[in-house]
Amino acid sequence: MSATGPEPLRLHRDRIGADWVDYNGHMNEAYYVLIFSRATDAFMDRIGLGPAGRARSGFTLFTGEARIRYLHEALEGEEVAIESLIRAWDEKRLVLHHRMLNARTRSLLAETEMLLLSVDQRSRRVAPFPPAVAEKLAALTAAHGDPAGTRSPEWSLPDAIDKRTATPRRGRETKDGGFR
């Protein structure tokens, strides 16, 4: 952990290709999702859920929810670097935060938080992380200065998620946009 907070994982870099640029002259939003997805794949490799780990354990991660904040343009030819932090996790769910930085200037271009679900590929249902994966998550969160995995970001492991099925609850919104 650094003086300014947890030290992020640096697992992915990409370069903005000409075919990723839209009619506004900057990277189209679809490619932000692609780059963040590639960073999530690199994270999965780190926690033992890469191709070999998925085949061995029968588990994978599904994205249950994601939101992206676009902060500055990413232009053709620029290299971007993704920094990742585990924001919170429990036995079946994980909130992963990615920050997309211009690799040269280090300016923040975009960020996403993703609610990832541990899924047993045989049953196609949410299930507890395999023990080896849970151990790696615990070790990473301890290295990030949060040994219990209890960091509370804006929306980590929201009450809006049905804890029995790990799916978003529908029709339970309050007048202020929150959930009951």
N, C-alpha and C positions, 0 to 999 in steps of 0.2 A: 504494500500500500504506500502510495506516495504522499507527500505533504498536502496535495490538493485532492486526494481521494483515492479510490481503488485504482490499481493499475489494470487497464483493459487488456483483453486478448487481442492480438493483431494477427489475424488468420487469413485475411484476403485483401488482394489489390486487383484493380481492373483499370483498363484504359477505355475512354469513351470513343467508340468507333463512329465513322461517318454515318453508317446506317442506323445509329441510335439517336441521331439528331433529328428533331422535327421541324416543322415549318416556322417555328419561333426562333430557330437557331441555337437551341439548347437541347440537352438530353430529354427525350420523351419519358413521361412518368413510368411507362411499362418497364423501362430499363433500370430504373431505381429498384423496382421490385426484383428484377432479375439479379442485380448485384447483391441485394440483401439476401436473396435466396441462396446464392453461391456462398455468401458468408455463413449462412446457417448450415449449409452442407459441410463447410470446413469445421464449424463448431461441432456438428454431429460426429465427424471423424475424431475430434479431440476427446469427446466423452464416450467413445466406443460404439457409436451407432453409424459408423461409415458402412460401406457395402459389406465388408467381412463381418462386422459386428452385428449388422441387421440379419445377415444370413445365419450367424451362430445363435443369436438370442431370440430371433423371431419378433423383435420389437423395432419400432420406428417412432418418429415424431410426426404428428400432423399439426398444421397451423389451425388453431381454433379462432384466432382473432389477430388482426394486425392493424396498426395505424402508422402512417408516414407523415412526417412534417417536412415540407420542402422549404429550405431556408435561403439558399443561394443557387444560382444557375451552375450547372455542370456543362462544360463546353467540349466540342469535338477535340480529341487529342489529349485532353487532360487525363492524368492518372489520379485515381481515387484510392484511398486506403480506408478500410473498415476497421473500426475498433468495437469490440463487443464486451458486454458485461452481463452476468447473470443478475437480474434485479430481485428475483424471488423464486422459490420453488417449493413444492411439497411432493408427496409420494407419486402424484400422477401428472403434475403440471409444472410449467417452467415459464417465467417471463424473461425473455432475452431482449436486451437493448443493443441495437447497432447504431453507430455514428458513422456517417460517410464524410470523410475529410478530403479536401484537395491535398494530394500527397506532397506537393511542393510547398504550398503556402500554409498548410494545416488549417485552413478556414473550414468551418463546419458547413457542409452543403445540405445535408438532410439527416434525419434520424428516424428510426422506427422502433417500436416496442411490439413484440410478438408474444402471444400466449400460445405456447407449444404444448401439445398433449402427448403423453406416453401411450402408444397404441400397440396392443398385441396383434401382430399381423395375421395370426391364425383366426382369431375371433372377430377381428376388425373392430374391437372395442377398446375404450380407454381402460388402462390397467396400470398398476404400480410399476415404476421404473425397475428394470432388473437390478439386483444388488450391485453389480460392478459399475453400472451407470450411476446409480445413486451415490456410490463412493466417490466417483470422479466429480459429480456435481458438488458434493460436500467439500471436497478438497479445493475445487476452484472457488467456491464461495468463501472458504476460509482464507485463501490467498488474496481474495478481493476485500478482506477485512470484515467479512460478515459470516462467521462460522455457522450460524444457525440457518442461513438462507432466509432471513426474515426482513431484509431491506424492504421498505414500503414506498415504492414510487407512486406516482399519480394513480395508476390503476394496476396494481399487482394482485393477482389472484382475486378478482373482484367478487363481491357478494352476488353479482349478477350471473355468476356461473353456478349452475346446479351441481353441487358437490357429488351427487350420486352418479351423474352421467358425464360431468365435465362439459356440458353444453350450455350455451347462453340461454338464460331464462327469457321467455317471451311474455309481453304484456304486463310486466311488473314495474314499468317506469313510473316515477313520481312526477309531479308537475314541474319540478326544477330540472328534469332530465336525468335524475339519479335512479336508483333502483331500490325497491323495498326489500 
